[in-house]
Amino acid sequence: MKHENKQNGLKKREIDMLHGAIGKKTLVFALPLAVTGILQQLFNAADIAVIGQFCGKRAMAAVGSNSPVVGLMVTCFIGISIGANVVISRYTGMREKEKIRKGVHTSIMMALFFGICVTVIGEIAAAPLLRLLSVPEEIMGMALLYLRIYLLGLPVIFLYNFESAIFRSQGDTKTPLICLAISGVINVALNLFFVLAVGMDVDGVATATVIANAVSSGLLFYFLTHSDSMIRVRTRELRADRKIMREILKIGLPAGIQSMVFSLSNLCVQSAINSLGSDVIAASAAAFNIEIFAYYLLNSFGQACTTFVGQNFGAKNISRCRQVTRICMIQDIIFTAAVSGIMLLFGGALLHIFNGDPVVISVGYIRLKYILSAEVINVVMEIISGSMRGYGQSLIPAMVTLIGVCGTRVLWVLTVFPRYPSFDMLVLVYPVSWAITAAVLCIAYYIYKRNKLSDA
């Protein structure tokens, strides 16, 4: 009876995306997903907050300087997990139970394989990459130690994201949230234990993060192996289906490249930030760990758009796909504008959580001002990209983002920043690159609708 109640609870969390009112269901899907992303980011934010309060600005800067490096290695494969989400969602819309089963097991194997590969490559490239970023010598040792320990946890980080994609394909965003909430509490507790009780610094917070990620992925794997729905994982069937893996990569790899583009361009920007000194590095890291919460909110509606469009496209309901895109856009703009405004209003107090140094707070607020004021432009990028991925058109938004975001930021750092080497001028590149990319994406989406969906 207890097992049956547990399964009924899991089934209740699944959303029927093919019928009924759209607005309420996209909210039920997106908001837990946003909280999940925020909790995931809190792993790194907790690292920086504990380090900043108890170990000083140098250790804080060492952890913060790793953010773009970690993002580069992780975001590509999180993007590939979107491919798993879309493929399994489409099979769900088509009621292809056997393909759903194969898609789930293939996704698990892909996560483990890619996680191990990237860990090995990352460990080899860690030191050269930090030097390429011009990390100051005074914090290089701590930065490298943090990165090497963090990299050991990549297989479980990738596994968690692919497992979450499997649950999302069925409309369940609450189960990943519950698992992450549990591991988040463990992460904060271990941060404090390793730093205050054991006397560790960057190595302590990195170890805590790895353990917490292992807990969240382990819990999701338990639920998948004990599910009685179509997404149940059977360990004896864990193998990759080549055809399905190609489908996942066809959609997920361009999405991963699109995500990685942001990290690549941010590596270039981070290198410029590093040239401005430890105070600016610490301030930028603190601001990033605040503004990223707004991004996870707006990104959750983009993923909702992808999943709902994917299922309805599989069911050949094109008019409902268009409704989903329109409703997600409106909801995303409203929520993102509200949250960004609140963060700007309390920006100084939020920055103080990470470090009380007046210089860190002052410089950090400059970044918050430029980023949060323009987040609504980012909404347009996320929803349009998400909708096109749901239709299976992942390459177009990836290429537009590559040129619009990465190209603009690299050119800015190479041309504008050397002439006006201030932090204000550097962070201005974010809204500029968003505006250019959003405009081109809107044109691409309009052309796709007119040419491919006009007769549907």
C-alpha positions in Angstrom: 0.0 0.0 0.0 2.9 2.4 0.8 4.5 1.7 -2.5 1.2 2.2 -4.3 0.7 5.6 -2.6 4.2 6.6 -3.6 3.5 5.8 -7.3 0.2 7.6 -7.2 2.0 10.6 -5.9 4.5 10.5 -8.7 1.7 10.1 -11.3 -0.2 13.1 -9.9 2.9 15.2 -10.6 2.7 14.4 -14.3 0.9 17.0 -16.5 -1.4 16.3 -19.5 0.1 18.7 -22.0 -2.1 17.7 -24.9 -5.5 18.8 -23.5 -7.1 21.5 -21.3 -6.1 25.0 -20.4 -2.5 25.9 -21.2 -1.6 28.8 -18.9 -2.2 27.1 -15.6 -0.2 24.0 -16.7 2.8 25.9 -18.0 2.9 27.7 -14.6 2.7 24.4 -12.7 5.5 23.1 -14.9 7.8 26.2 -15.0 7.7 27.4 -11.4 9.0 24.2 -9.8 11.6 24.0 -12.5 12.7 27.6 -11.8 13.0 26.8 -8.1 15.0 23.7 -9.1 17.5 25.8 -11.1 17.7 28.3 -8.3 18.5 25.6 -5.7 21.1 24.1 -8.1 22.8 27.5 -8.4 22.6 27.9 -4.6 25.2 25.1 -4.4 27.7 27.5 -5.9 26.3 30.5 -4.2 26.6 28.8 -0.8 30.2 28.0 -1.6 30.9 31.7 -2.3 28.9 33.0 0.6 30.6 30.7 3.1 34.0 31.4 1.6 33.4 35.1 1.5 32.3 35.4 5.1 34.8 33.0 6.7 37.8 32.8 4.5 38.2 36.2 2.9 38.1 37.9 -0.5 41.0 36.0 -2.0 39.3 32.6 -1.4 36.0 34.1 -2.6 37.7 35.3 -5.8 39.3 31.9 -6.3 35.9 30.2 -6.3 34.3 32.9 -8.3 36.9 32.8 -11.1 35.9 29.2 -11.7 32.2 30.0 -12.6 32.8 30.4 -16.4 35.0 27.3 -16.5 32.5 25.2 -14.7 29.7 26.7 -16.9 31.7 25.8 -20.1 32.0 22.2 -19.1 28.5 21.7 -17.8 26.2 23.7 -19.9 26.9 21.9 -23.2 25.7 18.6 -21.7 22.8 20.2 -19.9 21.8 21.3 -23.4 22.1 17.8 -24.7 19.8 16.7 -21.9 17.2 19.1 -23.5 17.4 16.8 -26.5 16.4 13.8 -24.3 13.5 15.9 -23.0 12.3 16.8 -26.5 12.7 13.2 -27.9 10.9 11.5 -25.0 8.2 14.2 -25.0 7.6 13.6 -28.7 7.4 9.9 -28.2 4.9 10.5 -25.3 2.7 12.6 -27.7 2.8 9.8 -30.2 2.1 7.2 -27.5 5.2 5.1 -28.5 5.8 3.2 -25.2 8.7 1.1 -26.5 10.6 4.2 -27.8 10.0 6.0 -24.5 11.6 3.0 -22.7 14.6 3.0 -25.0 14.9 6.8 -24.8 15.0 6.7 -21.0 17.7 4.1 -20.8 19.7 5.7 -23.6 19.6 9.0 -21.7 21.0 7.5 -18.5 23.9 5.8 -20.4 24.7 9.0 -22.3 24.8 11.0 -19.0 27.3 8.6 -17.4 29.5 8.3 -20.5 29.7 12.0 -21.2 30.2 12.8 -17.5 33.2 10.6 -17.2 34.7 11.8 -20.5 34.4 15.5 -19.6 35.8 14.8 -16.1 39.0 13.3 -17.6 39.4 16.1 -20.2 38.7 18.7 -17.6 41.3 17.4 -15.2 43.9 17.6 -18.0 42.9 21.0 -19.1 42.2 22.7 -15.7 45.5 24.5 -15.2 46.0 25.7 -18.8 42.4 26.9 -18.9 42.8 29.0 -15.7 46.0 30.5 -17.0 44.3 31.3 -20.2 41.7 33.2 -18.2 44.5 35.3 -16.6 43.5 34.2 -13.0 45.8 36.2 -10.7 48.8 34.2 -9.4 47.8 35.1 -5.8 44.6 33.0 -6.1 45.7 30.5 -8.8 46.5 27.6 -6.3 43.1 27.9 -4.6 41.2 28.2 -7.9 42.9 25.1 -9.3 42.2 23.1 -6.2 38.5 24.0 -6.2 38.2 23.2 -9.9 39.9 19.8 -9.7 37.6 18.6 -6.9 34.5 20.0 -8.6 35.3 18.2 -11.8 35.2 14.8 -10.0 31.5 15.4 -9.5 30.6 16.0 -13.2 29.3 12.4 -13.8 26.6 12.8 -11.1 25.8 16.4 -12.2 25.2 15.2 -15.8 23.2 12.2 -14.5 21.0 14.5 -12.4 20.3 16.8 -15.4 19.4 13.9 -17.7 17.2 12.3 -15.1 15.5 15.6 -14.6 14.9 15.8 -18.4 13.2 12.4 -18.3 10.8 13.6 -15.5 10.2 16.9 -17.4 9.2 15.0 -20.5 6.2 13.7 -18.6 5.4 17.1 -17.1 6.9 16.3 -13.7 9.1 19.1 -12.4 8.3 18.6 -8.7 10.2 15.3 -8.2 13.5 16.8 -9.3 12.8 19.8 -7.1 12.2 17.7 -4.0 15.4 15.7 -4.5 17.4 18.9 -5.1 16.0 20.6 -2.0 17.1 17.7 0.1 20.6 17.8 -1.4 20.7 21.6 -1.1 20.3 21.4 2.7 23.0 18.8 2.8 25.3 21.1 0.7 24.9 24.1 3.0 25.4 22.0 6.2 28.5 20.3 4.8 29.9 23.7 3.6 29.7 25.0 7.2 31.1 21.7 8.7 34.1 21.5 6.4 35.0 25.2 6.7 34.2 25.9 10.4 34.7 22.5 12.0 37.4 20.9 9.9 39.2 24.1 8.9 39.2 23.6 5.2 38.5 26.4 2.7 38.0 26.1 -1.1 38.6 22.3 -0.9 35.9 22.0 1.7 33.1 23.8 -0.2 34.0 21.9 -3.4 33.8 18.5 -1.6 30.4 19.5 -0.1 29.1 20.4 -3.6 30.2 17.0 -5.1 28.6 15.1 -2.2 25.3 17.0 -2.5 25.1 16.5 -6.3 25.7 12.7 -5.7 22.7 12.7 -3.3 20.3 14.5 -5.7 21.2 12.2 -8.7 21.0 9.1 -6.5 17.5 10.0 -5.3 16.2 10.6 -8.8 17.7 7.3 -9.9 15.9 5.6 -7.0 12.6 7.1 -8.1 13.2 6.1 -11.7 14.0 2.5 -10.8 10.9 2.2 -8.6 8.4 3.9 -10.9 5.6 1.9 -12.5 5.1 4.4 -15.4 6.5 4.4 -18.9 9.8 6.0 -17.7 10.8 3.3 -15.3 14.5 2.4 -15.4 15.5 -1.3 -15.3 19.2 -1.7 -14.6 19.5 -4.8 -16.8 18.2 -2.8 -19.7 20.7 0.0 -19.4 22.1 0.3 -22.9 22.2 3.0 -25.5 20.0 2.7 -28.6 22.1 4.2 -31.5 19.1 5.5 -33.4 17.6 7.2 -30.4 21.0 8.5 -29.3 21.3 10.2 -32.8 17.9 11.8 -32.4 18.8 13.1 -29.0 22.1 14.5 -30.3 20.4 16.0 -33.4 18.3 18.2 -31.1 20.4 18.3 -28.0 23.9 19.0 -29.5 22.9 22.3 -31.1 21.1 23.2 -27.9 24.2 22.3 -26.0 26.3 24.4 -28.4 23.9 27.3 -27.8 24.3 27.0 -24.1 28.0 26.5 -24.4 28.3 29.7 -26.5 27.2 31.7 -23.5 29.9 30.1 -21.4 32.5 30.5 -24.1 31.7 34.2 -24.5 31.6 34.5 -20.7 35.1 33.0 -20.5 36.3 35.9 -22.7 34.5 38.4 -20.5 35.8 36.8 -17.4 39.3 37.1 -18.7 38.7 40.9 -19.0 37.1 41.0 -15.5 40.2 39.2 -14.1 42.4 41.9 -15.5 40.6 44.4 -13.3 41.8 42.8 -10.0 40.6 40.6 -7.1 38.0 43.2 -5.8 36.3 43.3 -9.2 36.5 39.5 -9.5 34.8 39.0 -6.1 32.2 41.7 -6.8 31.3 40.2 -10.2 31.1 36.7 -8.7 28.7 37.9 -6.0 26.5 39.7 -8.5 26.4 36.7 -10.9 25.2 34.5 -8.1 22.2 36.9 -7.6 21.3 37.7 -11.2 21.4 34.0 -12.2 18.3 33.5 -10.1 16.4 35.7 -12.6 17.9 33.7 -15.5 16.7 30.4 -14.0 13.2 31.8 -13.8 13.1 33.0 -17.4 14.8 29.8 -18.6 12.2 27.6 -16.9 9.5 29.1 -19.1 11.7 28.4 -22.1 12.0 24.8 -21.1 8.2 24.6 -20.5 7.8 25.9 -24.0 10.1 23.3 -25.4 8.4 20.4 -23.6 4.8 21.5 -24.3 5.5 22.2 -28.0 7.4 18.9 -28.3 4.5 16.8 -27.0 1.9 18.7 -29.1 4.1 18.7 -32.2 4.3 14.9 -31.8 0.5 14.8 -31.6 0.4 17.0 -34.7 -1.5 19.8 -32.9 0.2 22.8 -34.4 -2.4 25.4 -33.3 -1.8 24.4 -29.7 2.0 24.7 -30.2 1.5 28.3 -31.2 -0.7 29.0 -28.2 2.0 27.5 -25.9 4.6 29.8 -27.4 2.5 32.9 -27.0 1.3 32.1 -23.4 4.9 31.2 -22.3 6.2 34.5 -23.7 3.6 36.6 -21.8 4.1 34.7 -18.5 7.9 34.8 -18.7 7.9 38.6 -19.3 5.7 39.3 -16.3 7.5 37.0 -13.9 11.0 38.0 -15.0 10.3 41.8 -14.9 8.8 41.5 -11.4 11.7 39.4 -10.0 14.4 41.5 -11.7 12.8 44.7 -10.2 12.8 43.2 -6.7 16.4 42.2 -7.0 17.5 45.6 -8.1 15.6 47.2 -5.2 17.4 45.0 -2.6 20.6 44.6 -4.6 22.9 46.1 -1.9 21.5 43.9 0.8 21.8 40.8 -1.3 25.4 41.5 -2.2 26.2 42.0 1.5 25.3 38.3 2.0 28.4 37.3 0.1 30.8 40.0 1.3 30.5 43.1 3.4 33.3 45.0 1.7 32.0 48.4 0.4 34.0 48.1 -2.8 32.6 44.6 -3.5 29.1 45.8 -3.0 29.5 49.0 -5.0 31.1 47.2 -8.0 28.7 44.3 -7.8 25.7 46.6 -8.0 27.0 48.0 -11.3 26.7 44.5 -12.8 23.3 43.9 -11.3 22.0 47.2 -12.8 23.1 46.4 -16.3 22.1 42.7 -16.3 18.7 42.8 -14.5 17.5 45.9 -16.3 17.7 44.0 -19.6 16.6 40.5 -18.6 13.3 40.9 -20.5 15.2 40.9 -23.7 16.7 37.6 -22.6 13.1 36.3 -22.3 12.5 36.7 -26.0 15.7 34.7 -26.8 14.7 31.9 -24.4 11.1 31.5 -25.6 11.8 31.6 -29.3 14.7 29.2 -28.9 12.6 26.9 -26.7 9.7 26.9 -29.2 12.0 26.1 -32.2 13.6 23.2 -30.2 10.2 21.8 -29.5 9.6 21.7 -33.2 12.9 19.9 -33.6 14.6 22.9 -35.1 17.6 23.2 -32.7 20.3 24.2 -35.2 18.8 27.6 -36.2 18.7 29.1 -32.7 22.2 27.6 -31.9 23.7 29.3 -35.0 22.0 32.6 -34.3 23.2 32.6 -30.7 26.7 31.7 -31.8 26.9 34.7 -34.0 24.8 37.1 -32.0 26.0 36.4 -28.5 29.5 35.0 -28.8 30.5 37.1 -31.7 29.3 40.4 -30.2 30.9 39.7 -26.8 34.3 38.6 -28.2 34.4 41.6 -30.5 33.4 43.9 -27.6 36.2 42.6 -25.4 38.8 42.9 -28.2 37.8 46.3 -29.5 35.6 48.4 -27.1 36.9 47.3 -23.7 40.6 48.1 -24.5 39.6 51.7 -25.5 37.3 52.1 -22.4 38.7 49.7 -19.8 36.0 50.1 -17.1 33.7 47.6 -15.5 30.7 49.6 -16.6 31.7 49.4 -20.2 32.5 45.7 -19.9 29.2 44.5 -18.5 27.3 46.7 -21.1 28.1 44.0 -23.6 25.5 41.6 -22.0 22.3 43.6 -22.9 23.8 44.7 -26.3 24.5 41.0 -27.3 21.0 40.0 -26.1 19.3 42.7 -28.1 21.1 41.8 -31.3 20.4 38.0 -30.9 16.8 38.4 -29.9 16.1 40.5 -33.0 17.6 38.0 -35.4 15.8 35.0 -33.6 12.5 36.7 -34.0 13.1 37.1 -37.8 14.2 33.4 -38.0 11.1 32.2 -36.1 8.8 34.2 -38.3 10.4 32.8 -41.5 10.1 29.2 -40.1 6.4 29.6 -39.2 5.6 31.1 -42.6 7.5 28.4 -44.6 7.1 25.2 -42.5 3.9 25.7 -40.4 1.6 27.7 -42.7 -0.1 24.6 -44.1 -0.2 22.7 -40.8 
